[in-house]
């Protein structure tokens, strides 16, 4: 694949049979990206990315329904995760292309659109054109602009007015090809009075070099709608060496944002365990009066993983409410930073923020960086933050009961993090507890 250029972007657009307006949209984003400087303010350190060396497009073959299980087996997914994905309406994206989307026809009978992004552009161009970039503009930031220029497939969801989606929707993103960058784009539109629950999962094989994942998620929650967005992030974290280096692993630099109109609600739930480096802040613009949003997050880092994560709650509408709950565990030589921004412009708004971190070992680092902006004095805000180690008495009790250190640690962390993982769709509760146990194991 040639170096990153306008010709490459036109080629990607042509391979996807996109309309002229979308090609122009991509090219405008690319022009903006070229004028931007890659940011380095986050508490993560990585070698310079050679954007001209990345493979921006790889088109795997579609998968038949009957062959989906074998695809998941080839990926090496645990049996519990396979069952969960096959029990949901799932869009499976490998590298640059959706290879399988289930329940599409059944959902369409209710007026629900659940399609790969490329297919939605073909079948519902007016809807895509109306909402694309309205929450995350192509000039929003360096990596969002790059995504807008070269984005590969992703998932498009549209829930019509006063409709509750009868099944959880999911996207599963997989990076297979070496040196490929994955740039999927997800767009969810919930019409007035509608409701939907959506889960995002991901994985990648072991590679000796870093791979870039830079997705964009836009959620439009119109009046009195409810959107629940959950993420179980388990990208390959790289191989940890005693010289404190993380060899390989995914660079996970993502922009996720939703916009809530009058009376709408958007809930974010995320479990962050994988990737060598994570840089993302699922955020909500509370544009409408009486709108609301929750952010619940669990982040576990070990080895030399680096994670700079958090959220932004922008209160524009009057009487809007938000709640932030973050729980982090840092082990070995990992560095974990939680940032939050809460901004008030409306009146009668409320926010509560709670950040709890646990450090295991002598070399891990956990940072908490809150920022609160009051543009008037007619709102309520509270912030609570704690940092410490695992309670030694609880650990001693479990070990004296015959439970080894790894399992005891996992039990304690799972208990403390239960308010977060209990919000996940039922299909992924068991899987998440297994991932937590694996992340805390010394093996």
N, C-alpha and C positions, 0 to 999 in steps of 0.2 A: 504494500500500500504506500502511495506517495506521501510526502511530507504534508503537514497541515497547511492548507491553502484554500483559496476560493474554489479552485478546480476540484479539490477533494470533496468539499462540501456539496458542490453541484453533483458530483458523482454519487455521493451517498443519497442525496435527494432523488436522483434519477433511479437508482437501484430500488428505492422504496416507492417509485411511481407517485411522487408527491406533486400537488398542484403548485403552480407558479408562486402563489402568495406565500406558501410555506418555505419554498426555496429562498425567496426574498427575505423572509423573516430570519432564516438561518444566516444568510449572508450579512444582514445588518448586525446580528448578534456577534458574528465573527469580527466585523470591523470594529465594534466596540471593545471586544476582548483584546484585540491587538494593541489598543491604547491603554489597557489596564496593566498594573503592576501586580504580580503575584504577592498576596499578603503573607506576612510571617509574624503576625502579632500573637498568634496562639502559642500555648505552651507545648509545642511539638517541634521536633527537629528532624529533618529528613534531607537526603541528598537532592540536588536540583533535578527536576523532572525534565526529560528531553521530550517535549511534546511532538516533535517531528518523528520520533522513533516508535510512537505508539501505533498499534493496529486499531483503527477506528471502526472497522466494519468487518464482521464475519457472519455469514448467513448459514446457520445449521439447518438441517432438514426438519420439516414438520414431523410430529409424532402422532401415530394413531392412538385412539383411546385405549385399545387393548395392549398397547406397548408402553404405557406410561409407567407402570410399575417397574419394568425392566430399566427404563431411563433413570428412575430414582435409585435403583439398585446400582447401576453403573456409576452414578454420582457418589455412591458410598453413604447415602443418607441412612440414618438409623431407622429401624423398622417402625418405631413409634412415630417418627416424623413422616414417613411415607404414608402411614395410615391417616394421620392428621390431614395431610395435603389432599389425599384422595377423597376425604370426607367433606371437603369444602369446594366451593366454586373457585378454581385456581387457574391463574394465568402463569405458565411456566416460561421464563425468559432465559435462554442460554446465549451468552455473549451479546450479540446485537439483534437478536430476533426472538419473538414469541414462537415457541414450537408447539404449544398446546394450550387451549383454553377450554375449560369444562363448564357445563351448565348454561352456556350462552343462549341456546334456543329456549330452554325452559324459562330462563329469566326474562327473555324478550317478550314472552306472553303476558308479562306484567308491566311491560313498557320499560323494563330495566335494561340498560345497555352496559354490557360487560365484555369488552373487546380488547385485543391488542391495540396499542396506540396507532399503528400503521393502518389497521383495518378500520378504526374509527375515523381516521382522516379520509378514507375512501368512501365510507358509508354515511358518515354524519359530519361532513366538512363544516357546515354552518355552526354546529355546536362547538366543535374544536376551535374554530376561528374566533368565536365569541368569547371564550373563556381562557384560551391559552395565553399565558403570560400576564394574566390580570392580578395574580397574587404574588408570583415571583417573576418580575419583569426580566427580560433577557439582559438588561444592563444592571441587575441587582448587585452582583458581586463577580469576582474573577471566575470562580468555578461555575456559577450559574450561567454566565455568559458563554463559557466553553461548552457547557451542556446544551444550551440553546442552539449553538452552531452545529454540533455534531451528534445530537442525541440519537440513540438507537431506539429500539422498541421499548415499550413500557406498557402500562395498563390505563385504559380509559373506562371510567365508571360514571353512569348517569342514572340517578334515581328520580323518577317522576313525582309530581306533586302528590302529597298525602299517601305515599306508598312506603311500606316497611319492607325492606329486603328480607325474604324468608330464610336466607342462608348466609352464613359468613362468607365474605369474599376474600380472596387471597392472591398475592403475587409472590412467586418464588424466583429469585434471581441467582443465576449460576454463572461464574466465570470459568470457562474451560480452556480457552486458547492462551498460550503464553504471550506476554507482551501486549495483550489487548487491554484497552481501557473500556470500562463499561459505563455508559452514559444514558441509562434508562430515564424515562420521564413518565410520571404518574399524574393523572388529572382526575379528580373526583368532584362531581357536581351533585349536590343534594338539593333538590327543589323544595319549595315551601312545604313544611309539614312532613317531610320524608325522614327515613331513618335507615342507616346502614352501618354495619360493622366490617372492618377491613383489616386484614393481617398481612404483614410483609415479612418474608423470610429470605435468607441468602446463604450461600456457601461458595467455596472455591477450593480447588486442589492445592497441594503443596507445591510452591515454586521457589527457586533460589533467589529470584529478584522481586522487587516490589511491583505490584500492579495497581493501577489507579481506578478507583470507583468514584464517580462523581455524578450522582443522580439528583433529580429535582422532583419534589412532590408539591403539588398545588391542591388545596382543598377549598372548595367554595360551598359554604353552608348557608343557604338562603333562609328566609324567615321561618323560625320555629322548627328548623330541621335539627337532626341529631346525627353526628358522625363520630364513630369510635375508630381510632386508627392505632393499631398495635404493631410493634416491630420486635422481632427476635433476631438480633444481629449476631451472626456467628461466622463472619468471614475468617479466612485463614489468618492467624495472628503472627505467623513467622516462627522461625526456630530461634530459641533463646540460647545464647552462648555466655559462658562465664565472664567474658570480657565486657559484659553489659551491652552487647550488640544484639539487635533483633534482625536476623537474616531473613529477607523476603517478607511476605505478608502483604495484605491489602492496605493501601492508603485510602481511607474511607472519608472523603470530603464531600459532604452532602448538604443540600439546602432543602428544608421542609418547612412549609408555612401554610396556614389556613386563614380564611377570612370568614368571620361570623356576622351575619346580618341580624335584624331584630329578632330577639328571642331564640336565636340559634345556639347550639351547643357543639363544641368540638373537644373530644377527650383524646389525649396522646398517652400511650403506654409503651414503654420501650425497655427491652432487656439488651444491654450492650456487653458482649463477652468477647467477641472476636475482633479481628483486624489488627494490624500492626500499629496503625495510627488512626484515630477517629477524630473528626472535626465537624460537629453538626449541632444545631440548635432548633429542634422542632418548635415552632412559634405560632402564636395566634394573634391576629389583628381583630380585636373585639370592636368592630365598626358599628354594630347595631345596639340600640337600647335593649337592656335586659338580656344581653348575650352572655355566654359563660364558656369557660374552658378549664380543663384540668390537665396537668402534666405530671405523670408518674414515671420515674426512671430508676432503673437499677444498672449500675456499671461495675464490672469486675475487670481489673487489669492485673497482669502478672508478667514475669519475665522483664523485658524492657519495653513493654507496650506503653504507648502514650495516648491519652484521651483528653481532649478539650471539648466538653459537651455542656449542654444546659438548655435554656429556653428563654423566650421573650414573650411577655404578655403586654400587648399594647392596648390600653383601655381608651378607646375613643368614644364609645357609646355610653350614655348615662345608665347608671345602675347595673353596669356589667360586673361580672365576678370571675375570679380566677383562683386556682389553687395549684401550688407547685410542691411536689414531694420528690426528693431525690435521695437515693441511697447508693453510696459508693464503697467499694472494697479495693484497696491497693495492696499488692503483695510484691515481694522481691525488689527489683529495681524499677518498677513501673512508676509512671508519673500520671496523676489523674487531676484534672481541673474541672470544676463545675462553675459555670457562669450563668447568672440570671439577670435579666433586665425586666423591670416592671415600670411601666410608664402610664401616668394618669393624665388624661386631658378632659374626660367627661366628669360628671359629678355623681355622688352617691355610689361610687364604685368600691369594690372590696377585693383584696388579695391577701392570701396567706401563703408563706413560703417556709418550707422546712427542708434543711439539708443536713444529712447525717453521713459521716464518713468513718470507715474503719481502716486502720493501717496495720498490716500484719508483717512483722519483720522490722529490721533496723534501717533499711535503705529506701523503702517506698516513700513516695511523696503524694500528699493530697492537698489541693488548694481549693478554696471557695472564694469566688469573686462576685458578690451581689452588687447590683446597681439599681437604685430606685429613683425615679423622677416624678416629683409632684408638681404639676403645673397649676394646681390650685389646692386649697386646704379642705376640700369637701369630700375626701375619700378616706378609706381605712386600709391600712397595710400593716402586716406583721411579718417579721423574719426571725427564724430560729435556726441556728447552726451548731452542730456538735461534731467533734473529732476525737477519736480515741482508738483503743485496741479492743480486742474481744475480751469479754469479762473472764478473768482467770478462774473464778470460783465455778462458773458454769462449765468451763472447759474441763476443770478437774473432776467435777461431778460426772460428766459424760464419760471421761476416760476411765474413771473408777467403776463405771457400769459396764466396762468391756468394749466401749466404742473407740475405734482408733482415731488419731488426731485429725486426719483428713475428713472422715465422715462426721466427726463431732463439729468441726469447723463449718462444714456444709449445712449441718442441721441448725446451727446457731444463725448463720447468715440467712438461710431459707426462712427461718422464723421471723427474723427482723425485717426481711424483704417481702414478707407475705402480703402486706397491703398493696404492693406493686404487682407481683406475679399473679395474685388472685384476680386481677382485672383483665388478664389475658383471656381470649376465647378458650373454652373448655378443651378444645382439641390440642392446645399447646401448653396446658398447665403441667402435665407430666413431663413433657419434653423439656420445659424450662428448668424444672427441678433437677433433671439429669444433667443439663448443661451447666448449672451452677455447681453441682458436685464435681464434674469434670474440670471446671475452671479453677476450683480450689484444691484439686489434687496435686501432689508433688510429682506424680508419675508423668 
